[in-house]
């Protein structure tokens, strides 16, 4: 299905630039109509179905003549202007890609009938990074893995589901949406999730796709098992990703069980110190019990990755039947992102490809 978009703006130079870009880059999603005269616009809108209208305030649209089924939005001069005449706004002076994201985000909130064709077979691989101890750098190594795969030409989504996730420590891009918008879309069941995912996702300069963290850290806790399942399934269907790198907390609950079941590989990150290793061994034994109860074999696809490894203070765990991915030395850098970039250049993730 294609969104029918009408643009009403007497600034012909701006409108032509906008339409040309949208038509070249999103022709599979948008069917665009452009109007410079208000009478022509009103005549068209009466006789034809249009999904969204974006108009400047000075264009002079008579809102009474716009059908209720049509979403009406004003162009604004600034991102600080949220509404004009009680109607939503889209700032016209921003990157056109961001304008497109706002268009589909607004449309997603009003419709559930826009769908994507499910690809034959599931080719997206999911890799989950967890740690039993704080401070071992599981987020840094997960981000590094995402960068590493992207550098190899793969389309990769870094999906942070931690309670206090900080995806923007590693990845940054323009845009106002965050994963909280996705949580609302899932919970409300009134918003088209496929479109909301597309409008919310961002792309870092490294090429990695990601979602900004929620404004309120507690929001991520609202996701239950079925919500996470719906999120992963929808991302796989709509995103076209080669890899989804999940960065999450380790807890012995149904959420982590679902993620482990969905994962092609599971990576536990330890710094090799006594406390970290001891906590992992306890988790390992708990997983053995749960696997026997649930009749699954997630340990067979589980790796240990030693990060911040020091010959003085760290050691590999012995007498445990689990594959070691490798060891990463401690890097001294004031910026976490720089450390992730350095780790991403290692061959340590090759076994996960």
QUIURJO-V490326 format. One record per residue. N is the residue number from 1. PHI is phi in whole degrees, -180 to 180 (none if undefined). Layout:
((N,PHI) (N,PHI))
//
This chain:
((1,none) (2,-114) (3,-78) (4,-91) (5,-115) (6,-111) (7,-114) (8,-117) (9,-157) (10,-81) (11,-80) (12,-66) (13,-62) (14,-64) (15,-61) (16,-65) (17,-64) (18,-63) (19,-66) (20,-61) (21,-67) (22,-62) (23,-67) (24,-73) (25,-103) (26,-134) (27,-65) (28,-81) (29,-117) (30,-125) (31,-116) (32,-108) (33,-121) (34,-126) (35,-132) (36,-113) (37,-121) (38,-66) (39,-64) (40,-62) (41,-63) (42,-61) (43,-64) (44,-68) (45,-66) (46,-71) (47,-99) (48,-130) (49,-80) (50,-126) (51,-81) (52,-135) (53,-118) (54,-119) (55,-136) (56,-76) (57,-64) (58,-77) (59,-64) (60,92) (61,-66) (62,-86) (63,-62) (64,-68) (65,-92) (66,-88) (67,-57) (68,-62) (69,-70) (70,-90) (71,-80) (72,-112) (73,-134) (74,-94) (75,-75) (76,-115) (77,-88) (78,-148) (79,-71) (80,-80) (81,-94) (82,-88) (83,-139) (84,-134) (85,53) (86,66) (87,-111) (88,-59) (89,-128) (90,-129) (91,-69) (92,-80) (93,-103) (94,-150) (95,-58) (96,-66) (97,-59) (98,-72) (99,-61) (100,-59) (101,-62) (102,-68) (103,-60) (104,-73) (105,-66) (106,-64) (107,-64) (108,-62) (109,-76) (110,-113) (111,-144) (112,-125) (113,-103) (114,-98) (115,-126) (116,-114) (117,-77) (118,-75) (119,-69) (120,-69) (121,81) (122,-105) (123,-99) (124,-77) (125,-100) (126,-114) (127,-123) (128,-107) (129,-106) (130,-141) (131,-146) (132,-89) (133,-131) (134,-74) (135,83) (136,-86) (137,88) (138,-67) (139,-67) (140,-64) (141,-71) (142,-64) (143,-63) (144,-62) (145,-63) (146,-62) (147,-66) (148,-60) (149,-67) (150,-64) (151,-62) (152,-85) (153,92) (154,-90) (155,-91) (156,-127) (157,-110) (158,-93) (159,-116) (160,-93) (161,-113) (162,-68) (163,-61) (164,-120) (165,-62) (166,-134) (167,-59) (168,-77) (169,-72) (170,-111) (171,-132) (172,-142) (173,-165) (174,-73) (175,133) (176,-104) (177,-86) (178,-145) (179,-66) (180,-62) (181,-65) (182,-71) (183,-59) (184,-62) (185,-62) (186,-69) (187,-71) (188,-72) (189,60) (190,-111) (191,-113) (192,-70) (193,-67) (194,-58) (195,-69) (196,-65) (197,-62) (198,-68) (199,-76) (200,-94) (201,-67) (202,-123) (203,-129) (204,-73) (205,-60) (206,-73) (207,102) (208,-75) (209,-88) (210,-161) (211,-118) (212,-64) (213,-69) (214,-67) (215,-67) (216,-101) (217,-59) (218,-70) (219,-59) (220,-64) (221,-70) (222,-71) (223,-74) (224,-97) (225,-59) (226,-66) (227,-65) (228,-65) (229,-60) (230,-63) (231,-62) (232,-63) (233,-60) (234,-69) (235,-62) (236,-64) (237,-71) (238,-97) (239,-84) (240,66) (241,-84) (242,-79) (243,-139) (244,-114) (245,-100) (246,-94) (247,-116) (248,-146) (249,-79) (250,-95) (251,-142) (252,-85) (253,-138) (254,-69) (255,-65) (256,-69) (257,-62) (258,-63) (259,-62) (260,-65) (261,-63) (262,-76) (263,-77) (264,-78) (265,-144) (266,-123) (267,-121) (268,-90) (269,-107) (270,-133) (271,-93) (272,80) (273,-78) (274,-57) (275,-65) (276,-62) (277,-65) (278,-64) (279,-67) (280,-66) (281,-62) (282,-66) (283,-65) (284,-60) (285,-65) (286,-64) (287,-64) (288,-59) (289,-65) (290,-64) (291,-66) (292,-67) (293,-69) (294,-97) (295,58) (296,-125) (297,-136) (298,-74) (299,-65) (300,-67) (301,-110) (302,-101) (303,-123) (304,-113) (305,-118) (306,-91) (307,-118) (308,55) (309,-77) (310,-129) (311,-65) (312,-84) (313,-114) (314,-119) (315,-155) (316,-74) (317,-75) (318,-107) (319,55) (320,-137) (321,-88) (322,-150) (323,-79) (324,-91) (325,-74) (326,150) (327,-129) (328,-121) (329,-70) (330,-75) (331,-105) (332,-102) (333,-156) (334,-72) (335,-112) (336,-61) (337,-63) (338,-64) (339,-65) (340,-60) (341,-65) (342,-66) (343,-65) (344,-62) (345,-85) (346,-81) (347,-91) (348,-70) (349,-97) (350,-58) (351,-68) (352,-90) (353,-70))
//
